[in-house]
Amino acid sequence: MSTIADNIAQVAARIRAAEQAAQRAEHSVRLLAVSKTKPSDAVREAYAAGVHDFGENYLQEALGKQLELTDLPLIWHFIGPIQSNKTRAIAENFAWVHSVDRLKIAQRLSEQRPAELPPLNICIQVNVSGEASKSGCTPADLPALASAISALPRLKLRGLMAIPEPTEDRAAQDAAFATVQKLQASLNLPLDTLSMGMSHDLESAIAMGATWVRIGTALFGARDYGQP
Ligand SMILES: *Cc1c(COP(=O)(O)O)cnc(C)c1O
């Protein structure tokens, strides 16, 4: 049996156990497989084991894999930092963007989303760990950004994304994810998505309302950024 398939089964069991612990419906949490730095063969293996949604951080790498995998009906999510000169390719080649943190980027994505494609699903990345992270809008800037993005014609604002600072303290981890959930609720917009939780903290994120968990290492193993 393949390791990736084993890992998927283990992560699916962790997700189900966390749903149950939080008295949430089965399949209320969806698995986004983060395939950054991993070859298209790993994506193929994960697809064969039942995963359809894949997250990528680096545009050129993602476009290369997409070309190698056009035979599969995959759903691609962009989850990395976005420079404005990358928005057109992102608008043309992804179904979701989880990492929008400023209006200029959202405006470009809306203008550049091809007319024949459905609206691009958007999560606003919010920074709930202050100095610890440079990515994400501040909680103070979130309400104005969310209302401006929800008015853009070719985008569909779905919810928030966050990467709280990792901590071994479960109560502190829960508190950080709870902050994201409260920020989302305070917006009073029809949002259905909370993209939060990674390999090490998915249980905490699911307890606090995550609907997408973004999982890399626990599915594909450690990433090697070192060697070419
Ligand atoms: C790499 C990455 C992940 C996956 O992290 P793991 O700890 O490997 O599960 C999730 N979200 C984002 C934004 C990432 O960059």
The ligand as a MOL file (V3000), in Angstrom:
LIG
                    3D

  0  0  0     0  0            999 V3000
M  V30 BEGIN CTAB
M  V30 COUNTS 15 15 0 0 0
M  V30 BEGIN ATOM
M  V30 1 C 2.8910 24.7880 3.5610 0
M  V30 2 C 1.5690 25.3010 3.9610 0
M  V30 3 C 0.6110 24.4800 4.5720 0
M  V30 4 C 0.8680 23.0250 4.9400 0
M  V30 5 O 1.6320 22.9630 6.1130 0
M  V30 6 P 1.9940 21.5430 6.7930 0
M  V30 7 O 2.5020 21.9510 8.1310 0
M  V30 8 O 3.0410 20.9200 5.9350 0
M  V30 9 O 0.7540 20.7460 6.8720 0
M  V30 10 C -0.6250 25.0200 4.8420 0
M  V30 11 N -0.9300 26.3040 4.5520 0
M  V30 12 C -0.0380 27.1250 3.9740 0
M  V30 13 C -0.4210 28.5340 3.6850 0
M  V30 14 C 1.2300 26.6620 3.6680 0
M  V30 15 O 2.1190 27.5040 3.1260 0
M  V30 END ATOM
M  V30 BEGIN BOND
M  V30 1 1 1 2
M  V30 2 1 2 3
M  V30 3 2 2 14
M  V30 4 1 3 4
M  V30 5 2 3 10
M  V30 6 1 4 5
M  V30 7 1 5 6
M  V30 8 2 6 7
M  V30 9 1 6 8
M  V30 10 1 6 9
M  V30 11 1 10 11
M  V30 12 2 11 12
M  V30 13 1 12 13
M  V30 14 1 12 14
M  V30 15 1 14 15
M  V30 END BOND
M  V30 END CTAB
M  END
